[in-house]
């Protein structure tokens, strides 16, 4: 877990990391970055707006990773946090994500990236506000891990992606 830890060196590094964990353990493996890609694919997204906890340098690496993974990043904005856990209130995070999305045009999904941001309770309100699917690091990494095990992660009440996963 840890989105930036797995996308920071690009999509090839993320794949290599997962492969190495699988080889070392003999078990299926995934990453938080695979989770956001999986979530965006389930959402049918091609063009995405991205709201993050990160600095500009980290955002640039996320943008590169998303492009390498087949997505067009229309807009990306970060909170410039070094430590995300507990750094912003739910209301502040909601407002930041909604404002980031509103500043972009014609996007298929909103991605909220950083495992340290508590987003599970914001997915549905953000989908209602933005009128597009919302993908977020922790909920969709867990979705991806459950899918990896061959179990359906479908759940109502946690956004459109989890409803159709």
C-alpha positions in Angstrom: 0.0 0.0 0.0 1.1 3.5 -0.6 0.1 5.0 -4.0 3.1 7.2 -4.5 5.6 4.5 -3.5 4.4 2.3 -6.4 3.9 5.0 -9.2 6.9 7.2 -8.5 9.3 5.3 -10.8 6.7 4.7 -13.5 4.4 2.0 -14.8 7.3 -0.4 -15.6 8.6 -0.2 -12.1 5.2 -0.8 -10.7 4.8 -4.0 -12.8 8.3 -5.1 -11.8 7.6 -4.5 -8.1 4.5 -6.6 -8.3 6.3 -9.4 -10.2 9.1 -9.4 -7.7 6.7 -9.7 -4.7 4.9 -12.5 -6.5 8.1 -14.4 -7.2 9.3 -13.9 -3.6 6.1 -15.1 -2.0 4.5 -17.3 -4.6 1.3 -15.4 -3.9 -0.8 -13.1 -6.1 0.3 -9.5 -5.7 -0.9 -6.0 -6.6 -0.3 -2.4 -5.6 -2.2 0.7 -4.7 -1.3 2.1 -8.1 -2.8 -1.0 -9.8 -5.9 -0.3 -7.7 -6.3 3.2 -9.1 -5.7 2.0 -12.7 -8.2 -0.8 -12.2 -10.8 1.6 -10.7 -10.3 4.0 -13.7 -10.8 1.2 -16.1 -14.0 0.0 -14.3 -15.2 3.6 -14.5 -14.5 3.6 -18.3 -12.3 6.7 -17.9 -10.0 7.9 -20.6 -9.6 11.6 -19.6 -9.2 12.2 -15.8 -8.9 15.1 -13.4 -6.7 14.3 -10.4 -6.8 15.7 -6.9 -3.9 14.6 -4.7 -2.2 15.2 -1.3 1.1 15.6 -3.1 3.6 18.3 -4.1 4.2 19.3 -7.7 7.2 17.0 -8.1 5.1 13.9 -7.0 2.2 15.0 -9.1 4.4 15.1 -12.2 5.4 11.5 -11.6 1.8 10.5 -11.1 0.8 12.2 -14.3 3.6 10.3 -16.1 2.4 7.0 -14.6 -1.2 7.6 -15.6 -0.2 8.5 -19.2 1.9 5.3 -19.3 -1.2 3.4 -18.1 -3.3 4.8 -21.0 -5.0 7.8 -19.4 -5.1 11.5 -20.4 -4.6 13.8 -17.4 -6.7 16.9 -18.1 -5.8 18.6 -14.8 -3.9 17.6 -11.7 -3.6 19.6 -8.4 -2.1 18.7 -5.1 -2.5 19.8 -1.5 1.3 20.0 -1.1 1.3 17.8 2.0 4.2 15.9 3.3 2.1 13.8 5.6 -1.5 13.4 4.6 -3.1 11.5 7.5 -5.2 13.9 9.5 -3.8 17.0 7.7 -7.2 18.1 6.3 -10.8 17.8 7.5 -13.3 15.8 5.4 -14.9 19.1 4.5 -11.6 20.6 3.3 -10.8 17.5 1.3 -14.3 17.5 -0.3 -14.0 21.2 -1.2 -10.5 20.7 -2.6 -11.5 17.8 -4.8 -14.7 19.5 -6.0 -12.8 22.7 -6.9 -10.1 20.8 -8.7 -12.7 19.0 -10.7 -14.7 22.2 -11.5 -11.5 23.8 -12.8 -11.1 21.1 -15.5 -13.2 20.5 -18.5 -14.7 17.4 -20.1 -13.3 14.6 -18.0 -14.6 11.1 -17.5 -13.6 10.6 -13.9 -12.1 12.2 -10.8 -9.1 10.5 -9.2 -8.3 11.3 -5.6 -4.7 9.9 -5.0 -3.0 9.3 -1.7 -3.6 6.4 0.6 -3.3 8.7 3.6 -6.5 10.6 2.6 -9.7 9.3 4.2 -12.0 9.2 1.2 -14.4 6.3 1.5 -17.2 8.6 2.9 -16.5 11.2 0.2 -16.8 9.1 -2.9 -20.6 9.2 -3.2 -20.9 12.9 -2.3 -18.2 13.8 -4.8 -19.9 11.7 -7.5 -23.1 13.5 -6.8 -21.4 16.9 -7.0 -19.2 16.2 -10.0 -21.5 13.8 -11.9 -18.6 11.5 -12.9 -17.2 8.3 -11.3 -14.7 8.9 -8.5 -11.7 6.7 -7.9 -9.6 6.9 -4.8 -6.5 5.2 -3.6 -7.5 3.1 -0.6 -11.0 2.0 -1.6 -10.0 1.0 -5.1 -6.8 -0.6 -4.1 -8.8 -2.8 -1.7 -11.3 -3.4 -4.6 -8.3 -4.5 -6.8 -6.9 -6.8 -4.1 -10.3 -8.5 -3.6 -10.7 -8.9 -7.4 -7.1 -10.4 -7.5 -8.4 -13.1 -5.1 -11.3 -13.9 -7.4 -13.9 -12.5 -5.1 -16.4 -9.9 -6.2 -15.8 -6.6 -4.5 -19.2 -5.2 -5.6 -20.7 -3.1 -2.9 -23.6 -0.6 -2.9 -23.3 2.8 -1.2 -19.6 3.4 -1.9 -19.8 4.8 -5.4 -20.4 3.8 -9.0 -17.1 2.0 -9.5 -17.7 -0.4 -6.5 -21.3 -0.9 -7.6 -20.2 -2.3 -11.0 -16.7 -3.8 -10.2 
